[in-house]
Amino acid sequence: MYQDKYVFAQLVSFLNRSKFNRIVAKYKGDKYVKHFTCWNQLLSLMFGQLTNRESLRDLIVALDAHHSKSYH
């Protein structure tokens, strides 16, 4: 069995999360957020681009199908 990370996890590792969090804090992007943060939105949109989703509904269906593979 293959023991390495998924391709998506490898791509996310290139992102600088602390710099992203500083920018979100600077512009108060998560000010009234209760659950779906800017980071989660970025990861969802990246997943949609990488899997060539055509609509938001299509993306939601795909994310629900892979819900067991998410970390959060």
Buried (B, 14 or more C-beta within 10 A) or exposed (E): EEEEEEEBEEBBEEEEEEEBBEEBEEEEBBEEEEEEBBBBEBBBEBBBEEEEBEEEEEBEEBBEEEEEEEEE
